[in-house]
Amino acid sequence: MTTSQDAPTVGHLIGHELTDTGAYAEVRDPGRLDDVVARVAVGTPEDVDAAVRLAHQAFGSWRRVPADERAQLLLKAADILIGSAGELAPLLVREHGGMLWEAQTDFGLGTGVLQHTAGLVGGFFEPVRYDDETSFISVERVPRGVVAAIVPWNMPVVLTMMKLAPALVTGNTLVLKPSPFAPAALTLALHRIARILPEGVLNVVHGNADVGEALVSHPLVRKVGFTGGTETARHVMRSAAGTIKNLTLELGGNDPAVVLDDADTEATLDRMLKGVFTRSGQICFAVKRIYVPRSRYEAFADAFCARVEGYAVGHGLDEDASFGPLNNKAQFDKVNDLVESTRTSGAKVLRLGRKLASAENGYYIQPHVVREAAHDSLISCCEQFGPVVPLIAYDDEDQVVAWANDSDHGLGSSVWTSDIERGLALARRIEAGSTFVNTHSFDSLDLRMPFGGVKQSGTGREFGEAGMKEYVEEHSIRALK
């Protein structure tokens, strides 16, 4: 085992300072398993209580700061965040296993969320008023209080900012629990941001499930923003039920990509593949299953596999790599087991691409394409969260719409066609929080579009004014004349 000389020791962020603690856990590079890249505090319910109580104390004065001043502080936070990317993105790569450009994108998207949210404050808090001969009515937006945010490891920066930005700009305070698999770079960036805010407005507590449970169930927490797996979300909902908290849950997906019979194959692959294998498939709204007309199936599958054959798997700091390792052993084992069970089911499983020399000691899996996959097979019905994708043949549009909607999930989806109007018409038949036409990747996102899922892919929305509304209450006031 080796420890990088620049491996930071990261405590909890309670107030303005990174607090010392007696218990630390090692964070190892999933692409170089012998390397310890950070030592991060392991919290307790007592640490959670201290952070929440400080946030509650800070809420009383922070909510009274004018909204335009809070927005200006978000813009300063955006400058700090993007200014930290050069130093912290390589550390993030060594925590979560992504490529350097993916980590840089994470910082860039997070910066964009801060800037865009700050620009929405004008008019957001203007009351809706009615004044007639009998009464005066004012409907006003007010902050909820202390917000608990829990984020995963795959894109921790932007997923944090999707909660931090609307929470803080609307006058709430925040206690964040990062994933134990990618906590260091995020916390170091948040420490810099916390210094420009009043003490207690932004806090971070590290730890495992007991810390998450203590945070979500704390009686002073009035709002929970969670991004993660559906099963964990069920525990979050149960923990929050005791004090009837408001929840925004952005959960997993089994996103279908529907290729229509008029789609240009090469143009489709140019865009689609970015949404399949980026972050090694470890993105909630990545393309998880691809439906192709039976008449075009073989030609499309051949072209798809030819592209994937050119991929190289290696460490995220290896410039020759197309994508990096999976983040942790549990996910590595899950994906390998899924590949093996699919192989024994009779489907044609192709291992493609190659491993670079930098992929010697980590959770590396080469890209796999499953040809002749059945719609109701396990690989088509689950969220694999890895570099494995099934290609499924369909016979007509009614069948493919039924199959696309035949899922407990409904996060993202896409339609691929040379006829935009045809694509829009089909998109309206798909049950999902978002449906994209001729795109399905990071490039598909627009901060003007509410983001979230239907069915078991979540509740509530993030981004833009829709996201800000999740963090306020409506207070109705009526005075009789």
matplotlib code that plots the C-alpha trace (Angstrom):
import matplotlib.pyplot as plt

x = [0.0, 1.2, 0.0, 0.4, 2.5, -0.2, -3.1, -5.2, -6.7, -10.3, -12.4, -16.1, -16.9, -18.9, -19.1, -16.0, -13.5, -12.6, -12.9, -10.4, -11.8, -10.4, -11.7, -10.7, -11.2, -8.9, -10.2, -8.4, -8.0, -10.3, -7.9, -4.8, -6.0, -2.8, -2.9, -4.5, -5.5, -7.2, -8.1, -11.6, -13.4, -15.9, -18.8, -21.3, -24.8, -23.4, -21.4, -24.7, -26.5, -23.7, -23.9, -27.6, -27.9, -25.4, -27.2, -30.5, -29.0, -27.6, -30.9, -32.5, -30.2, -29.4, -33.1, -33.2, -30.3, -31.8, -32.2, -30.1, -27.2, -27.5, -27.4, -24.2, -22.6, -23.6, -21.8, -18.7, -19.0, -19.1, -15.8, -14.3, -15.6, -14.2, -11.0, -10.5, -11.0, -7.4, -6.2, -9.0, -10.2, -7.2, -7.9, -11.5, -10.4, -8.3, -11.4, -14.2, -12.3, -13.6, -11.6, -9.9, -12.2, -15.2, -14.1, -13.5, -16.9, -18.3, -16.8, -17.9, -21.5, -21.6, -20.3, -23.0, -25.7, -24.6, -24.5, -27.8, -29.6, -28.2, -29.7, -33.3, -33.7, -35.2, -38.9, -38.9, -39.8, -42.4, -45.6, -48.8, -51.4, -55.1, -56.9, -60.7, -63.5, -63.5, -59.8, -56.2, -54.3, -50.6, -49.1, -45.4, -42.5, -40.4, -37.5, -38.0, -35.1, -32.2, -31.8, -30.1, -28.4, -27.0, -25.1, -23.4, -19.9, -20.4, -20.7, -20.5, -19.8, -22.7, -25.1, -24.2, -24.6, -28.1, -29.1, -26.8, -27.6, -31.4, -31.3, -29.0, -30.3, -33.8, -32.6, -32.1, -29.0, -27.4, -25.8, -24.3, -23.3, -21.0, -20.5, -17.7, -16.3, -15.7, -15.7, -12.4, -12.2, -15.8, -15.3, -12.2, -14.0, -17.0, -14.6, -13.5, -17.0, -18.1, -15.6, -17.5, -20.8, -22.0, -20.8, -23.1, -24.8, -22.9, -21.8, -20.5, -20.5, -18.9, -19.8, -21.8, -25.4, -25.8, -24.8, -27.3, -30.0, -29.2, -29.2, -32.5, -34.3, -33.1, -36.1, -34.6, -34.1, -37.1, -36.1, -34.1, -32.4, -31.2, -29.5, -28.8, -30.2, -33.9, -33.5, -31.6, -34.3, -36.9, -34.8, -34.6, -38.4, -38.9, -36.5, -38.0, -41.5, -41.2, -41.2, -43.0, -40.1, -40.3, -38.3, -36.6, -35.4, -33.4, -33.0, -31.9, -33.0, -33.2, -33.2, -34.3, -33.0, -35.4, -33.9, -36.5, -36.2, -35.3, -32.4, -28.9, -26.8, -23.4, -24.9, -26.8, -23.7, -21.7, -24.0, -25.5, -22.2, -21.4, -24.5, -23.7, -20.1, -19.2, -18.2, -18.1, -21.9, -22.1, -24.6, -28.2, -29.5, -27.1, -28.5, -29.2, -31.1, -31.2, -34.2, -33.5, -36.0, -35.7, -35.2, -32.1, -30.9, -27.9, -26.4, -26.9, -25.4, -22.4, -21.7, -22.3, -19.8, -17.2, -17.2, -17.0, -14.1, -12.0, -12.3, -9.4, -10.0, -7.4, -6.7, -8.6, -5.3, -4.1, -4.6, -5.0, -8.0, -11.6, -13.0, -11.8, -12.6, -15.8, -15.9, -16.0, -15.8, -19.5, -20.4, -17.5, -18.8, -22.4, -21.6, -19.3, -22.1, -24.6, -22.3, -21.9, -25.6, -26.4, -23.8, -25.4, -28.9, -28.3, -27.8, -24.6, -22.3, -19.3, -16.4, -14.9, -12.1, -8.9, -7.2, -4.2, -1.2, -2.6, -5.5, -3.5, -4.7, -8.3, -11.9, -11.6, -14.2, -14.0, -17.1, -19.6, -22.4, -25.3, -26.7, -29.9, -31.0, -34.7, -36.8, -37.7, -34.1, -32.4, -29.8, -32.7, -34.7, -32.1, -30.0, -26.6, -24.6, -21.6, -20.1, -22.6, -25.5, -28.1, -29.3, -33.0, -34.9, -38.5, -41.2, -43.3, -43.7, -46.5, -44.4, -41.3, -43.3, -44.8, -41.4, -39.8, -42.5, -42.4, -40.2, -40.5, -38.1, -38.6, -35.7, -34.4, -35.1, -34.3, -35.7, -33.4, -34.7, -34.1, -37.7, -37.8, -41.6, -41.9, -39.4, -41.3, -44.6, -43.0, -41.3, -44.6, -45.7, -42.7, -43.1, -40.0, -39.0, -37.0, -37.0, -34.4, -34.5, -31.2, -29.2, -28.8, -25.7, -24.4, -24.9, -28.6, -29.0, -30.2, -30.6, -34.0, -35.4, -36.6, -34.7, -36.1, -37.9, -41.3, -42.4, -39.5, -37.0, -37.9, -40.0, -39.6, -37.4, -34.0, -32.6, -34.0, -37.0, -38.6, -35.7, -35.9, -39.6, -38.6, -36.9, -39.6, -43.0, -45.9, -47.2, -50.7, -51.7, -55.2, -56.5, -60.2, -61.2]
y = [0.0, 3.5, 6.8, 9.8, 12.5, 15.1, 12.9, 15.3, 14.6, 15.9, 16.5, 17.5, 21.0, 22.5, 26.2, 27.6, 25.0, 21.5, 19.8, 17.3, 13.9, 10.7, 8.4, 8.5, 6.2, 5.7, 6.6, 4.5, 5.0, 2.6, 2.5, 1.9, 0.0, 0.2, 4.0, 5.9, 9.3, 10.8, 10.2, 11.3, 11.7, 9.1, 10.8, 9.9, 11.0, 13.4, 15.1, 15.4, 16.9, 19.6, 20.5, 20.6, 22.7, 25.2, 25.3, 25.9, 28.7, 30.3, 30.0, 32.7, 35.4, 34.0, 34.0, 37.7, 38.4, 40.0, 37.5, 39.6, 39.5, 35.7, 35.5, 37.6, 35.2, 32.3, 34.0, 34.3, 30.7, 29.9, 31.7, 29.7, 26.4, 26.8, 28.3, 25.1, 22.7, 22.8, 21.6, 19.4, 17.7, 15.3, 14.4, 13.7, 11.4, 9.4, 9.1, 8.2, 6.6, 8.9, 10.5, 13.9, 15.5, 14.0, 15.5, 18.8, 18.7, 18.0, 21.2, 23.1, 21.9, 22.7, 26.2, 26.7, 25.6, 28.2, 31.0, 30.1, 29.8, 33.2, 34.7, 33.5, 35.4, 38.5, 38.3, 34.9, 36.3, 38.8, 38.0, 37.2, 39.7, 40.1, 43.2, 43.6, 45.2, 42.5, 41.5, 41.7, 38.5, 38.0, 34.6, 34.7, 32.3, 31.6, 29.2, 25.9, 25.8, 23.4, 21.3, 17.8, 16.9, 13.5, 12.9, 9.9, 9.5, 9.5, 13.3, 14.7, 18.3, 19.1, 16.9, 18.9, 22.3, 21.2, 21.2, 23.8, 26.6, 26.6, 25.9, 28.7, 31.3, 30.9, 31.4, 27.9, 26.5, 23.2, 20.1, 17.8, 14.2, 13.2, 9.6, 7.9, 6.9, 10.5, 12.9, 14.7, 17.0, 18.0, 18.9, 20.9, 22.9, 23.5, 24.6, 27.4, 28.4, 28.2, 30.9, 33.6, 32.7, 33.3, 30.6, 27.6, 28.3, 25.4, 22.3, 18.8, 15.7, 12.5, 8.9, 5.8, 4.8, 5.7, 9.3, 9.5, 8.1, 10.6, 13.5, 12.6, 11.9, 14.9, 16.9, 20.3, 19.2, 20.4, 19.4, 16.5, 16.5, 13.1, 11.7, 7.9, 4.5, 3.6, 1.2, 3.7, 6.3, 4.0, 4.1, 7.9, 8.2, 6.0, 8.0, 11.3, 10.2, 10.7, 14.4, 14.7, 16.3, 17.6, 15.4, 15.8, 12.4, 11.9, 8.2, 5.5, 5.0, 2.4, 4.8, 3.6, 4.9, 4.3, 4.2, 4.8, 3.3, 6.6, 7.4, 7.9, 5.3, 7.1, 10.4, 8.5, 6.8, 10.0, 11.3, 8.2, 6.6, 9.6, 8.7, 5.0, 4.7, 8.1, 7.5, 3.8, 3.9, 5.1, 7.9, 7.9, 9.0, 7.1, 5.1, 1.7, -0.2, 0.5, -0.5, -0.9, -1.8, -5.5, -4.6, -2.6, -4.5, -6.4, -3.4, -1.1, -3.6, -4.2, -0.5, 0.0, -2.8, -1.5, 1.8, 0.3, -2.0, 1.1, 2.0, 1.7, 1.3, 2.8, 5.1, 8.4, 10.3, 8.2, 10.4, 7.3, 5.9, 6.2, 5.6, 4.5, 1.8, 1.3, 3.1, 0.3, -3.4, -3.9, -2.3, -4.2, -7.5, -6.6, -5.8, -8.8, -11.1, -9.5, -10.1, -13.7, -14.3, -12.7, -14.9, -18.0, -16.8, -17.4, -13.8, -13.0, -11.1, -9.4, -8.0, -5.3, -2.7, -3.3, -2.6, -0.2, -0.8, 1.7, -0.7, -3.3, -3.0, -1.6, -2.2, -2.2, -3.7, -3.6, -2.4, -5.2, -5.2, -7.7, -8.6, -10.6, -9.4, -10.0, -7.1, -9.0, -10.3, -9.2, -7.1, -5.1, -4.7, -3.6, -0.5, -2.0, 1.1, -0.2, -0.4, -3.0, -2.3, -4.5, -4.0, -5.1, -5.6, -4.4, -4.7, -1.5, 1.8, 0.7, -2.3, -0.2, 2.5, -0.3, -1.7, 1.6, 2.3, -1.3, -0.3, 0.8, 3.6, 6.7, 9.1, 9.9, 8.5, 9.4, 9.0, 8.9, 10.0, 12.1, 13.6, 15.9, 16.1, 12.3, 12.2, 14.7, 12.8, 9.6, 11.4, 12.5, 8.8, 7.9, 7.9, 9.7, 12.9, 13.8, 12.7, 13.9, 13.7, 12.9, 13.4, 11.5, 12.6, 15.5, 17.6, 16.9, 18.8, 22.4, 24.3, 25.7, 22.1, 20.7, 17.5, 14.5, 11.2, 9.6, 6.3, 4.9, 7.3, 9.9, 12.8, 16.5, 18.4, 20.1, 22.9, 26.4, 27.9, 24.5, 23.4, 26.6, 26.0, 22.7, 24.7, 27.2, 27.1, 29.2, 31.3, 32.7, 35.8, 37.3, 40.4, 41.1, 44.8]
z = [0.0, -0.8, 0.4, -1.9, -0.2, -1.0, 0.3, 2.4, 5.8, 5.6, 8.7, 9.0, 7.9, 10.8, 10.6, 8.9, 9.9, 9.1, 12.5, 13.8, 14.8, 16.2, 13.5, 9.9, 6.9, 4.0, 0.5, -2.1, -5.8, -7.6, -10.5, -8.3, -5.3, -3.4, -3.4, -0.5, -1.8, 1.3, 4.9, 5.7, 9.0, 10.0, 11.8, 14.4, 15.2, 17.7, 14.8, 12.9, 15.8, 16.2, 12.5, 12.3, 15.5, 14.2, 10.8, 12.6, 14.6, 11.4, 9.6, 11.8, 10.4, 6.9, 5.9, 6.6, 4.2, 1.1, -1.8, -4.2, -1.7, -1.3, -5.1, -5.2, -2.8, -5.1, -7.9, -5.7, -4.8, -8.6, -9.0, -6.1, -7.5, -11.0, -9.6, -7.6, -10.5, -11.6, -8.2, -7.1, -10.3, -10.3, -6.7, -7.6, -10.4, -7.9, -5.6, -8.0, -11.0, -13.7, -16.5, -15.9, -18.4, -16.6, -13.3, -14.9, -16.4, -12.9, -11.7, -14.8, -14.5, -10.8, -11.6, -14.2, -11.7, -9.2, -11.8, -13.4, -10.0, -8.9, -12.0, -11.2, -8.0, -9.5, -9.1, -7.5, -4.1, -5.3, -3.5, -5.4, -4.1, -4.2, -3.0, -3.1, -1.1, 1.5, 2.1, 1.3, 0.4, 0.0, -1.0, -0.1, -0.5, 2.6, 3.2, 4.9, 7.4, 7.6, 4.5, 4.6, 1.3, 0.5, -2.7, -4.4, -5.8, -9.5, -10.1, -6.6, -7.4, -9.7, -7.7, -4.6, -6.3, -7.6, -3.9, -2.5, -5.0, -4.6, -0.9, 0.0, -2.5, -1.1, 2.5, 3.9, 5.5, 4.5, 6.1, 3.5, 3.7, 0.8, -0.4, 1.5, -2.0, -3.1, -0.2, -0.2, -3.3, -2.7, 0.9, 0.2, -2.4, 0.0, 2.7, 0.5, -0.3, 3.4, 4.2, 2.2, 4.0, 7.5, 9.9, 10.0, 6.6, 4.9, 6.8, 5.9, 8.0, 6.7, 7.6, 6.8, 7.0, 10.6, 9.8, 7.0, 9.2, 11.9, 9.4, 7.7, 10.9, 12.8, 14.1, 13.1, 9.4, 7.4, 3.9, 2.4, -1.1, -2.0, -5.1, -5.1, -5.4, -5.2, -2.4, -0.3, -1.0, 0.6, 3.8, 3.5, 3.1, 6.2, 8.3, 7.2, 7.9, 11.6, 11.3, 7.9, 6.0, 2.4, 0.0, -3.3, -4.5, -7.7, -8.1, -10.5, -14.1, -16.8, -19.6, -23.0, -26.3, -29.2, -32.7, -35.4, -38.8, -40.5, -38.1, -39.7, -38.1, -38.0, -36.9, -34.2, -32.9, -32.9, -30.2, -28.6, -27.5, -25.3, -23.3, -22.9, -21.7, -20.2, -16.5, -17.4, -17.6, -14.0, -14.6, -13.4, -16.8, -19.0, -21.9, -20.3, -23.1, -26.9, -29.1, -32.8, -35.6, -36.5, -40.2, -39.3, -36.3, -37.7, -39.5, -36.6, -34.1, -36.4, -36.6, -32.8, -32.0, -34.4, -32.6, -29.2, -30.3, -30.5, -26.8, -24.3, -20.6, -18.2, -15.3, -15.3, -15.5, -18.5, -21.6, -23.8, -21.9, -23.1, -19.7, -16.3, -13.6, -11.7, -8.4, -5.9, -5.4, -4.8, -8.1, -9.8, -8.6, -9.5, -13.1, -13.5, -12.1, -14.5, -17.5, -16.5, -15.9, -19.3, -21.0, -19.6, -20.6, -24.3, -25.4, -27.3, -25.0, -26.7, -24.7, -26.7, -26.6, -24.7, -21.4, -21.2, -19.1, -16.5, -15.9, -14.1, -10.5, -10.2, -10.8, -14.6, -16.9, -20.6, -22.5, -23.3, -25.8, -25.6, -28.9, -29.4, -25.9, -25.1, -23.8, -20.6, -19.8, -16.7, -18.5, -20.1, -16.9, -14.4, -14.0, -14.6, -13.8, -15.7, -19.2, -20.4, -22.8, -24.5, -28.1, -28.4, -31.7, -32.0, -34.6, -34.6, -32.7, -30.5, -29.3, -28.6, -26.7, -24.6, -24.0, -23.2, -20.6, -19.2, -16.2, -12.6, -13.5, -15.5, -15.4, -18.9, -22.3, -26.0, -29.5, -32.6, -36.0, -39.0, -38.6, -35.6, -35.6, -35.6, -32.8, -30.7, -31.2, -30.0, -27.1, -25.8, -25.4, -23.2, -19.4, -18.1, -16.4, -19.5, -23.1, -25.6, -29.3, -31.1, -27.9, -24.6, -22.6, -20.6, -23.8, -23.5, -20.2, -20.1, -16.9, -18.1, -18.1, -14.8, -14.1, -12.2, -12.5, -12.5, -11.0, -8.8, -10.3, -7.8, -6.7, -7.2, -9.7, -9.8, -12.0, -12.5, -10.9, -10.5, -8.4, -6.3, -5.6, -3.9, -1.1, -0.2, 1.5, 0.4, 3.2, 2.7, 4.6, 4.5, 6.2, 6.4, 5.9]

ax = plt.figure().add_subplot(projection="3d")
ax.plot(x, y, z, "-o")
ax.set_aspect("equal")
plt.show()
